[in-house]
Each structure stands twice: as C-alpha cells, then as structure tokens.
Amino acid sequence: MKFPVLLLLTCVMAVAVCAQPRPVAKDTPTDATKSVPAAAPQSMKAKYEGGVFGYSKTMDGTLSFDDTNQRLLFSKDKKELFFIPYNAVTSAFSDTQKKQPAAASVAQHVMWPVGLIKTKVRYLTLQYSDPDTKVAGVTSFRLADKDQVDSVTYALANKAGLVPRGGIYVKKRDDTEAKKTNP
C-alpha cells in the first residue's frame, strides 16, 4: 500500500515542480537589444526554391537589391527573371533546415551510418502580396550561410518597412485594412 501512494506522491510533486513559472533570463537579447547584423551585399548568389507564379523549378542565380526600382530582383545569366517589389513583401524570416546531402543518401544503402549525415541549409523565406497584380505567395531562396541570410533579411525588412515580431519581420496592417476585414 505504501509503494503506490509513494509513487503517486512522487508523480504529483514532479508535475508541480515542472509547472512552476520560470523567471526570464536577464542576459537573453530582446528585439530592442538584438545586435544589428553586418551590412548585406547588394547582390549575392542564391538558389531559388519556388513559390513565384510562373517559375516552379528550382534554379541557381543571383539575388540583388534594386533600390532605384524598389524591388528584390532574381536573375540568371545576367537576365532578369522575376522581381518582388519591396511594398509587396508582407513578412520575411530566416529559416534553417537539416538536409541529407545527395551523396550521403546514395551511400546509405551501402553503409547505413552514412545516412545519419545531415547538413544545415539556410533560407531567406518571404511572404508577399502584390497589390498591383493581386498575386500572393511564399517563396524562399537558399543563401550561403547564416550571417548572409540574417543580413539580407534585416536589410530587406528595413527597405520594405517591416517591423520585428519575435524571430520574423512583418508588415504592420493599416487600421483602414483592419476595419475592412472586421466590420
């Protein structure tokens, strides 16, 4: 009889201890104290991963800021393929995914531990809604490393007028838009 009661009491105490609120660490950076990333390059190599209407295949190219025309431009072999206007970007964030390299996926059939190899892939992910063409979507670009993704995300957020919200940047909705959707 003592053992079940003791076990039940231990479980209740464990739940009570885990459920206690934890104080926020003072040394954790908040949005206001977050350091500003290095300046983003004007153009960089990128791999387009899909999401823009009419361009469904992934392709390597160059992603560049076209500040004179207020747009983010993707080109391949010095030919402009598509662009996203700064005012159409509604949110931007950096994303990291673990992917298995192609060589490791082939080799895992010969030696199973090779299948455990994963690499981190860094993406700039954008959500856009173009008011001129009424086209909206989500697209992503694979960039070289975390520092480049962070600096490009920060630069694009400033150019597009986005504000930080947690780990992402979003466009603030106007009160006139809010009244149209919520009468």
Helices and strands as residue ranges (DSSP letters): H 2-18, E 43-48, E 59-66, E 71-76, E 79-85, G 86-88, E 89-99, H 102-107, G 112-116, E 119-130, E 135-143, H 146-160, E 163-165, E 168-170, H 175-181
